[in-house]
Amino acid sequence: MRDLFDADPGRFERFSLECGPIFLDYSKNRITEDTLRLLTELAESVDLADWMLRMRRGDHINVSENRAVLHTALRNRGNEPVLVDGQDVMPAVREVLQKMRRFSESVRQGEWLGFTGQRITDIVNIGIGGSDLGPMLVARALRPYGSVGIRTHFVSNVDGGHLSETLVKLDPATTLFVVTSKSFTTPETLLNATSARSWLVRRLGSEAAVARHFVAVSTNTQAVTAFGIDPAHMFEFWDWVGGRYSLWSAVGLTVAIQIGMDHFEAMLAGAHEMDQHFFSQPFERNIPVLLALLGIWYNTCFGAHTHAVIPYDQSLARLPAHLQQLDMESNGKRVTRDGFTLDFDTGPVIWGEAGVNCQHAFFQLLHQGTRLIPADFIVPMKTLYPLGNHHDILIANCLAQTQALMRGKSEQEARQELAAQGLSGEALAQLLPHKVFPGNQPSNTIMLDKMTPHALGSLIAMYEHKVFVQGVIWGLNSFDQWGVEYGKQLAQRIIPQLADEVDTHEHDASTRGLIARYRRLGHGR
Ligand SMILES: O=P(O)(O)OC[C@H]1O[C@](O)(CO)[C@@H](O)[C@@H]1O
């Protein structure tokens, strides 16, 4: 890459793109114009444009679940209809957005009161996976846009510690629980919701309190009603929205209460702007398509097994976690949508951490380890937290890291540096190999103007489309997740067996031994 930069002063302009508040510099990749031409030919060879159209027009491209994939309809700001099985879904989408607006405003204005007549101050979203990670990321990133009197909390883990540690800070009289579950059958969520309900009823002394302190977000009215939540207090979404693509729906209710519906809709508008870019730009000028092609190139042709996501923005600290589900649950697949087993690598391991913290943790491996690790660096140009020169230092670190990864440090440069420090002979020779950086590590720098609802919407939508494009090229159905079912099934079998006396012979010796140990030492003893 050093040589490519030296040979072409226009490389940055040639290999950077803009869409609204998003600026992508992809010049620090091992690419030439030829590489890009070949990669876009690859996209053409799998009829990517046709797949994009099929997604957009509501075809059932989620073949194993026989569903349309239309999270783009949730943020459609235009007037055109979006058809699923011949029916326009936009009126229902707008109706739920209106209902979210009415409800979130009434909570924010103090019109929706708790059972004892007090204002709501704390919202607890109970959900897991897509019913947790997306809204949690957004709530954290957009906190400065929030209402002063409202705090949000996210409980996902069935580990009793998660709920207990949250409840201990809360007053039931001023707390609203938003039980968020697409299926409303996820055991972890239902158990957390049941325990929260018991806490509320015990502390407020009446079952009748539930109606003022519990609302639901789901596609399953029957299960919501069976749980004891009035369907009038249920916010609907639809089976054509995948869990990991659902933060744009009523799954964002907690966020809407926190930041207000105008900001929530600004986030939808940002996502819509990215959708329009994605659906209209030629592949070689299309940000999600280019990110996908670069990722495929490193993954499949260079054997890079992982992809790092490094937000230089503390408020995006949970972005890697959200993208882990988005990417790995979508493309962590080894058979094609037609059921053929693939003989090449597909979805990479997504990982990452907020910069600069990770510079002091795992960056050593990026700089001098043996692996090829493509990385995305995400950074806002303006900060919402002006504090002395903190932001300049943050930016400088981000730029320095991508530069160091790209340039490396040659043996000659390292030798000169050591000599300048007064080293020579044996001492210099011994240290020299440790001071050499191979470089040539690829990265994308994604600059946001500023962390706004609009920019965040564009950023997340950009990654959704990247994952879709990769799935199409690898021949996968990116919208099912059968792989997470098996462990769930086994857990249901093991739960009753944790009690004494139950036969465990169906299991392997390891699982049997661990159950026996738990019976002896754990189990609340
Ligand atoms: O919203 P639900 O139905 O509770 O599901 C939660 C999560 O569980 C999964 O189905 C599997 O982990 C995810 O895809 C989903 O986001």
The ligand as an SDF file (V2000), in Angstrom:
LIG
                    3D

 16 16  0  0  0  0  0  0  0  0999 V2000
  -37.1190  -10.8410   19.8410 O   0  0  0  0  0  0  0  0  0  0  0  0
  -37.1230  -12.2700   20.2280 P   0  0  0  0  0  0  0  0  0  0  0  0
  -38.1430  -13.0850   19.5080 O   0  0  0  0  0  0  0  0  0  0  0  0
  -37.2520  -12.4150   21.7290 O   0  0  0  0  0  0  0  0  0  0  0  0
  -35.7330  -12.8930   19.8210 O   0  0  0  0  0  0  0  0  0  0  0  0
  -34.5360  -12.4190   20.3480 C   0  0  0  0  0  0  0  0  0  0  0  0
  -33.3460  -12.8640   19.5440 C   0  0  0  0  0  0  0  0  0  0  0  0
  -33.2960  -14.2830   19.4910 O   0  0  0  0  0  0  0  0  0  0  0  0
  -32.8670  -14.7030   18.2020 C   0  0  0  0  0  0  0  0  0  0  0  0
  -33.9500  -15.2370   17.5350 O   0  0  0  0  0  0  0  0  0  0  0  0
  -31.8130  -15.7620   18.2730 C   0  0  0  0  0  0  0  0  0  0  0  0
  -30.7500  -15.3770   19.0530 O   0  0  0  0  0  0  0  0  0  0  0  0
  -32.3880  -13.4130   17.5410 C   0  0  0  0  0  0  0  0  0  0  0  0
  -32.3880  -13.4710   16.1620 O   0  0  0  0  0  0  0  0  0  0  0  0
  -33.3560  -12.4370   18.1000 C   0  0  0  0  0  0  0  0  0  0  0  0
  -32.9470  -11.1220   17.8880 O   0  0  0  0  0  0  0  0  0  0  0  0
  1  2  2  0
  2  3  1  0
  2  4  1  0
  2  5  1  0
  5  6  1  0
  6  7  1  0
  7  8  1  0
  7 15  1  0
  8  9  1  0
  9 10  1  0
  9 11  1  0
  9 13  1  0
 11 12  1  0
 13 14  1  0
 13 15  1  0
 15 16  1  0
M  END
$$$$
